[in-house]
Amino acid sequence: MNEKRRHFASDNYAGVCPEAWAALEAANAGHAVGYGDDDWTQQASDMIREIFETDCEVFFVFNGTAANSLALASLCQSYHSILCHEFAHVERDECGAPEFFSNGTKVLLVPGENGKMDPDSIEECVKRRTDVHYPKPKAVTITQSTELGTVYTVDELQAIGCRAKHLGLKFHMDGARFANAVAALKVAPKEITWQSGVDVLCFGGTKNGTPVGDAVVFFNRDLAKEFDYRCKQAGQLASKMRFLAAPWVGTLKEGVWLKHAGHANAMARQLLQRVEGLPGVKVMFPQEANAVFVEMPRTTIDAMHRRGWKFYTFIGEGGCRFMCSWDTTAEDVEAFAKDLSELAG
Ligand SMILES: *Cc1c(COP(=O)(O)O)cnc(C)c1O
């Protein structure tokens, strides 16, 4: 394949950002201790502790599915249940890994507008049944930014954290696009994590310019006990760990991660402005991070695909996701929007 065009399918279509690439190159000099006892892993973990302004426990695994499912497994026994939004990645896109790695912990679905749960719907799900025949709710997981391109506000997170505590639930955050949420809200990372009651965050790098390797960040350090064994057993302990850690050093330095995420968000904003109001194109959810969701006729979708544009159509009938990444340019957006304006209606 010799396709150089930048698409709007997923932020994981983008390559490695220059800062992560440079760090990888630097990490490739000479020998280093294996399995995470190296300087790069130490430095990346320390930088994460600095960014969150707390003494958290940090582990690097290969991808987001492993991060989520192993983190969730560490919160639950097999007879427990985990509450998540019905559109959650852990429910729809992880092939049952959270249930598998927790030896059967059931995932319970909670509805909610714009990809978000609220405290009342969480409580309703917990209190639906309290008898021994029902899998005991033990954790709630939310995605920030959400699968539908929206962002939980600080107030919403604090309300969920507070209710979770009241209900005896551990609080997990899927942060595959955490950077986009921080860039959108312009808050300190601690405000939307441990200060809101989050026990463990899966901090994604891959969608924001690293090649591979997501971080599991335990703010509640008790929960990190023996997590290293869990990672190893699951095949998630990288022998050359420095190559998972170095890109984090490259991107966490000097706010690079927020620069890239903020740029992706800005491109989505520009795309929204160019496509909203086109005939037959209906915006589905508020654009708050790096994605735009629209509904449009099948004929328009097919015509865009025929012009070679790649994007996902997985939200109901005619629902399309346009995702921007760290390397999306204003010209890419204009080219895409120009084609859509010619084909819409
Ligand atoms: C991409 C993504 C993940 C991680 O997926 P992997 O392919 O396993 O790295 C997790 N959660 C959300 C919401 C995602 O979009």
The ligand as an SDF file (V2000), in Angstrom:
LIG
                    3D

 15 15  0  0  0  0  0  0  0  0999 V2000
   -8.0730    2.9150   21.5340 C   0  0  0  0  0  0  0  0  0  0  0  0
   -8.8020    2.7900   22.8100 C   0  0  0  0  0  0  0  0  0  0  0  0
   -8.3590    1.9340   23.8190 C   0  0  0  0  0  0  0  0  0  0  0  0
   -7.1530    1.0310   23.6750 C   0  0  0  0  0  0  0  0  0  0  0  0
   -7.2070    0.1780   22.6070 O   0  0  0  0  0  0  0  0  0  0  0  0
   -5.9770   -0.7720   22.1970 P   0  0  0  0  0  0  0  0  0  0  0  0
   -6.2270   -1.0270   20.7640 O   0  0  0  0  0  0  0  0  0  0  0  0
   -6.0870   -1.9970   23.0220 O   0  0  0  0  0  0  0  0  0  0  0  0
   -4.7090   -0.0330   22.4760 O   0  0  0  0  0  0  0  0  0  0  0  0
   -9.0490    1.9220   25.0230 C   0  0  0  0  0  0  0  0  0  0  0  0
  -10.1220    2.7000   25.2090 N   0  0  0  0  0  0  0  0  0  0  0  0
  -10.5820    3.5390   24.2610 C   0  0  0  0  0  0  0  0  0  0  0  0
  -11.7560    4.3990   24.5490 C   0  0  0  0  0  0  0  0  0  0  0  0
   -9.9500    3.5990   23.0270 C   0  0  0  0  0  0  0  0  0  0  0  0
  -10.4070    4.4270   22.0880 O   0  0  0  0  0  0  0  0  0  0  0  0
  1  2  1  0
  2  3  1  0
  2 14  2  0
  3  4  1  0
  3 10  2  0
  4  5  1  0
  5  6  1  0
  6  7  2  0
  6  8  1  0
  6  9  1  0
 10 11  1  0
 11 12  2  0
 12 13  1  0
 12 14  1  0
 14 15  1  0
M  END
$$$$
